[in-house]
Amino acid sequence: MDEAQVQQVVARLRGSITEVFLGKPEVVDRCLTALLGQGHLLIEDVPGVGKTLLARAIAKSLDCKFTRIQFTPDLLPSDILGSSIYNGQTGEFRFRPGPLFANVVLADEINRTSPRTQSALLEAMNSAEVSIDGVTYPLPPPFLVLATQNPFEFEGTYALPESQLDRFMLRVTIGYPPRDAERRLLVDHREGEPIDHLKSVVSAEEVVALQHFVRHIRVDDAVNDYLLDVIHATREHEELQVGVSTRGALMLYRSAQALAVLRGRTFTVPDDVKELAIPVLAHRVVGKSFVQGRSLSAAEEVLHSILERVPPPD
């Protein structure tokens, strides 16, 4: 796939999603950054602002296998991963794959379930495979987890553990749409749900080719050094107890490559790192005195101060 073909595929994908998810082009680009960068996406916001709609729009735009898992307090790990079923005729156990065996998995309201079930996703999100009863099963490429969650202070939710949060490439919020977009949304829903008429525009093979193209986007040494300056500043900041890990640095690197493709370039610039630093890094740091419920906003404030203090390359 050459550069012109890449931009055509990106344009089709972006156009399909924005057809039903209105007024938030920057949020759509965050989602595409995770998809192209072979990462996973955590969408956090209050109920009713379109988290599930956005995830469904991405899934329906791809000609891939899609599953939706509604996370509830009584959900078990085997309900996600699958289980071995005994066959009385043959006397053998047969593995029955769970809903995780898909290309795009919508983990709806992931913080409604217990930490034990949340952790069942760790291996899958880290290495695109799961181990059950001593047997490792690969997951089909491309593999993308789109998780939605309500803020932690809402009743009946469990905070995601740090090890789980670290597996998400980006964490984004949606917010309320602009007034003109909300007016159009009201009109579009007169005839039913627009997303029901959305058709796939990109195949699984094209997604894999896009991801391969992103891996070869050039990152100059000066951009690399700027990225590492930001990462190391989080480890030395007086308000942070835990800075960004090496995995976090790698996620910022890959997401910057993906954003360059979305911007129509074959090379990264310092602004790619700066634009993605907060959505990629804010959920990876732990503050010394962050208050539960506003820890994300406090982390964003610290990262803002770091970005202002660390000079980008000329």
Secondary structure as the mmCIF struct_conf table of DSSP 4:
data_model
#
loop_
_struct_conf.conf_type_id
_struct_conf.id
_struct_conf.beg_label_comp_id
_struct_conf.beg_label_asym_id
_struct_conf.beg_label_seq_id
_struct_conf.end_label_comp_id
_struct_conf.end_label_asym_id
_struct_conf.end_label_seq_id
HELX_RH_AL_P HELX_RH_AL_P1 GLU A 3 THR A 18
TURN_TY1_P TURN_TY1_P1 GLU A 19 VAL A 20
BEND BEND1 PHE A 21 PHE A 21
BEND BEND2 GLY A 23 GLY A 23
HELX_RH_AL_P HELX_RH_AL_P2 PRO A 25 LEU A 36
TURN_TY1_P TURN_TY1_P2 GLY A 37 GLN A 38
STRN STRN1 LEU A 41 GLU A 44
TURN_TY1_P TURN_TY1_P3 PRO A 47 GLY A 48
BEND BEND3 VAL A 49 GLY A 50
HELX_RH_AL_P HELX_RH_AL_P3 LYS A 51 SER A 61
STRN STRN2 LEU A 62 ASP A 63
BEND BEND4 CYS A 64 CYS A 64
STRN STRN3 PHE A 66 GLN A 70
TURN_TY1_P TURN_TY1_P4 PRO A 73 ASP A 74
HELX_RH_AL_P HELX_RH_AL_P4 PRO A 77 LEU A 81
STRN STRN4 GLY A 82 ASN A 87
TURN_TY1_P TURN_TY1_P5 GLY A 88 GLY A 91
STRN STRN5 GLU A 92 PRO A 97
TURN_TY1_P TURN_TY1_P6 PRO A 99 LEU A 100
BEND BEND5 PHE A 101 ASN A 103
STRN STRN6 VAL A 104 ASP A 108
TURN_TY1_P TURN_TY1_P7 GLU A 109 GLU A 109
HELX_RH_3T_P HELX_RH_3T_P1 ILE A 110 ARG A 112
BEND BEND6 THR A 113 THR A 113
HELX_RH_AL_P HELX_RH_AL_P5 PRO A 115 GLN A 118
HELX_RH_3T_P HELX_RH_3T_P2 SER A 119 LEU A 121
HELX_RH_AL_P HELX_RH_AL_P6 LEU A 122 SER A 127
BEND BEND7 ALA A 128 ALA A 128
STRN STRN7 GLU A 129 ILE A 132
TURN_TY1_P TURN_TY1_P8 ASP A 133 GLY A 134
STRN STRN8 VAL A 135 PRO A 138
HELX_LH_PP_P HELX_LH_PP_P1 LEU A 139 PRO A 140
BEND BEND8 PRO A 141 PRO A 142
STRN STRN9 LEU A 144 GLN A 149
TURN_TY1_P TURN_TY1_P9 PHE A 152 GLU A 153
BEND BEND9 PHE A 154 PHE A 154
TURN_TY1_P TURN_TY1_P10 GLU A 155 GLY A 156
HELX_LH_PP_P HELX_LH_PP_P2 ALA A 159 PRO A 161
HELX_RH_AL_P HELX_RH_AL_P7 GLU A 162 LEU A 165
TURN_TY1_P TURN_TY1_P11 ASP A 166 ARG A 167
BEND BEND10 MET A 169 MET A 169
STRN STRN10 LEU A 170 VAL A 172
HELX_LH_PP_P HELX_LH_PP_P3 TYR A 176 PRO A 178
HELX_RH_AL_P HELX_RH_AL_P8 ARG A 179 ASP A 188
HELX_RH_3T_P HELX_RH_3T_P3 HIS A 189 GLU A 191
BEND BEND11 GLY A 192 GLY A 192
HELX_RH_3T_P HELX_RH_3T_P4 PRO A 194 HIS A 197
STRN STRN11 VAL A 202 SER A 203
HELX_RH_AL_P HELX_RH_AL_P9 ALA A 204 ARG A 215
TURN_TY1_P TURN_TY1_P12 HIS A 216 HIS A 216
STRN STRN12 ARG A 218 ARG A 218
HELX_RH_AL_P HELX_RH_AL_P10 ASP A 221 GLU A 236
TURN_TY1_P TURN_TY1_P13 GLU A 238 GLU A 239
STRN STRN13 LEU A 240 VAL A 242
HELX_RH_AL_P HELX_RH_AL_P11 THR A 246 LEU A 262
TURN_TY1_P TURN_TY1_P14 ARG A 263 GLY A 264
BEND BEND12 THR A 266 THR A 266
STRN STRN14 PHE A 267 PHE A 267
HELX_RH_AL_P HELX_RH_AL_P12 PRO A 270 LEU A 281
HELX_RH_3T_P HELX_RH_3T_P5 ALA A 282 ARG A 284
STRN STRN15 VAL A 286 GLY A 287
BEND BEND13 LYS A 288 SER A 289
HELX_LH_PP_P HELX_LH_PP_P4 PHE A 290 VAL A 291
TURN_TY1_P TURN_TY1_P15 GLN A 292 GLY A 293
BEND BEND14 ARG A 294 ARG A 294
HELX_RH_AL_P HELX_RH_AL_P13 SER A 295 ARG A 309
BEND BEND15 VAL A 310 VAL A 310
HELX_LH_PP_P HELX_LH_PP_P5 PRO A 311 PRO A 313
#
